[in-house]
């Protein structure tokens, strides 16, 4: 949902960056470019990205604003969309200033995480807000610390940790379980899917408890309430 032109980005961010600008002015600016933003594509597979947030009042417009700020790498633009007490980790990290600091950290990689989240769908959460990615609010039936989402269609499940090894099956956006735990730095991970076991390329796997973003409407204005990873 991020294919937009530079002029559109500048139009919205100019409005969003005015912290005291009336909400209707920002809304009007966003609506002018809404037609240029394509919705999250829905592909095949049990946990493929889906958009369950379209009917939630204000949620789509909020996501469009977020997408534009991320596209422009505008840390202040993202912070404007965050609650003052936005949660950033489970160790006490919180707040808009800390969010800007982490986004500005060249080695932090938070921009890349936000890029990924914007392409992974949106779910309504139990608190009445929204969660990105969509799959985080689904019951995958696996221990979250061992569950990985296969991100793609026709992803090979291989007999050995070698791209040239025999293909056991192909997987379409499904949840698999790590057999030996996560092996950081390895090109393949040993996983099981039902009765089948094999290896899947690490770059096609995403932990269920990897980064996720939650947002809710406070006094009629949508704000990011958390951007966290882990548990």
N, C-alpha and C positions, 0 to 999 in steps of 0.2 A: 504493500500500500504506500510505496514511497517514490513512485515515478512522477516527479514534478519538476518544473522548470525553475531556473534561478529567479526569475521575476516573481513567481508565485511565492517562493520561499521568502524573499525580501519583503513582500507585501504583508505576509502574516507575521513574520518575526518583528517587523516594525511595530505592529500592533501589540504583540505579546510582550515585547520588551518594555512597554510602558506600564510599569507596575501599578500605576494608579488609573490607568485608562478604564473607562466604563466597560463593563462586560459586554454590552450590546455592540460596542465598537469593534472589540476583538472578534465577537461572533460574526459580525457582518464581513469583516476581512477574511475570516476563515471560510465562510460560505461562498465567497466569490471564487475561491480556488478549489472548493470541495470536489467539483467535477473533474479536476485534473488528477485526483488521487484514486487509483484503482483499489478495489477491496482485496482483502487477503484471499489469495487463490485457495480453493478447496480441492484437494487431490484425493486419490484413493488411499485406503488404509484405515485401520481402526482408530489410530491416534493422529491422523493427518490433521493439519491446521483447519480449524473451523471457526466461524464467527457467530457466536451466540449473543453478541452484544449489540447488534444492530437496532433492536427494538428498545434498548434502554435509553431513556431520554438523556441526551447530551453526551452519551458515551462515544458515539462515532465522531462528533466534532472534536472532542477532547483528544482522541487518538490521532486525528488528522493534524492537530496542532503539535502533538508530541512527535509525530513522524517528520514534520517539517523542521522542528528544532534539532532533531537528531541528524537529519540530512545535512543541515547547515553546520553541524558541530558547534552549536551555540549553547554553551553551558548555562549561561544566564537564562536563555529561553527555556531550557528544561527546568531550571530551578523555579521559574515563575509558575510552572505547572505543578510544582510539588508543594505539599503541606509544609508548614514551618517545622514540624517535628518529624519529617519523613524518615522512616527507619531504613538504615543502610547496611546493617549487619546485626549479628546476635551478641555483640560485645559492647554495645552502647553507642556505636556510631550512628549519628542522626543529624538532621538539620540541613537547611538549604545551603549554607556556607560550606559544609562538609561535602555535600553533593557536588557543588561547583569545583571544589578542590580535587575531588576524585576524578571528575571528568577532565579537568585540566592536566592531570597527571599522565604524561605521555606513555608511561609504562603500565598504567593501570588497566587499560583494555576495556574500560566500562562502555565506551562508545560502541565497540564491536559487540558487546553483550546486548546493548539496546538495539543495534541493528538486527541481531538475530531474533530478539523477542518480537519485534514488529512484524516478522514474517511467520510467526508460529501460532497465529490465531488468538481468539479472545473468548473467555468464558465468564459467565455471571458467577460471582462467588457467594457463599452463604451469608455474607454481611450486607448483601445488596449492591455491592460494587462490582468491579471487573478485575479479572486476572489475565495477564499474559505470561506464559503461553496457555493456550486452551487446555492442553493435556494435564496441566498441573491440578485442575479441579476435577479430574476424572479418577476413578478407582481402577488402577491398573492391576490390582490383585497380586502385587509383588512388593516385598520389603522395599520402601523408597530408597534405602541406602544401597540396594543392589539392583534397582530397576533402571534400565536405560531405554530411551526411545530411539528407534531406528529412524533416522531422518531422511526419508526418501523412498522411492518406489524401486522395485526390482534390485534391492541391495543383496549382494551375494552372502550367503552363509556358507563358509568354506570348511573343508575337512581339516585344514591345517593353517597356521598363521602365515600364509604365503598366498599372494594374489594369483599364483599359477596353480594352486592346489585344486582338488576336486570340489565342485560346487554341490553342497548338500541340498540347498533350497534357496529360494529368494524370499525376501521379506519386504513388505510394504507398510511403512509407518506403523510398526507394531512395538509392543513393549517386550524386551528380553531381559533375562536375569543374568548377572555376572556369576560365573561359576567359581572363579578364584579371587573375586574382588577386583577392583580397578587396578590395572597395571599402568601407571603413569609413564608416558614416554614411549610406550610400545605402539607399534603400527596397527596391531590387531588386539581384540579383546576376546577372551573365551566366554561364550554365552550359551544359554539354553533357551529354547522356545518350545514350550510343551515338552514332548519327548525327544526332540531333536537338540543336538549340541553341535557347536562348531565355532568358527571365528568370524568376526565382523570387523571391518576396518574401523579404527578408532574415530576417524573423522566423520563417520556416518552414525555415530552414537552420541546421545546427549542425556546426561543424568536427569532423572525426574526431579531431583532437588537442586538442579543448576539454577542460574539466575531466573527470577520471576519478578514481575512488577504488578503491584496491586494499586488500585485507585478507587476513590469513592467521591460522591457528591456531598459537599459540605456547604450548607446554606445556599444551595443552588449552583455552586461552582465546583467543577471536578478538579481534584487534586491527587497527585501520586502520594500514596500513604506509605509505600515501602518498595524498595528495590534491593532484594536480598538473594543470597545463595546459601545452600546448606540447610541445616535444621538445628 
